[in-house]
Amino acid sequence: MSELEKKNSATPRGLKDDEMAAVVVAGSIVAFFAVYWFFEILSVRELLEMAYG
């Protein structure tokens, strides 16, 4: 049995700490961009409304 298999069998938990950190960081980035684009779209709609009434 290789070292990796021994390590994986020794910790049968779901996600390890580094994997969980990667999921949290990726989720944070996606959430940030969703909120950012939401407010950008609101701003553009407001500017268009001011320009064209």
C-alpha positions, 0 to 999 in steps of 0.5 A: 500500500502506498503512502497516499493510500495509507493516509487516505484510509487513516482519515475517512472523513469527508473533505479534508481541511485543505479541500474545505478551504479551497471550497470556501475560497472558491465559493467566496469568489463566486459570491463576490462576483455575483454581488459585484455584477448585481450592483454593476447592473443596477448602476448601469440601469440607473444611468440609462434611466437618467440619460433617457428618462 
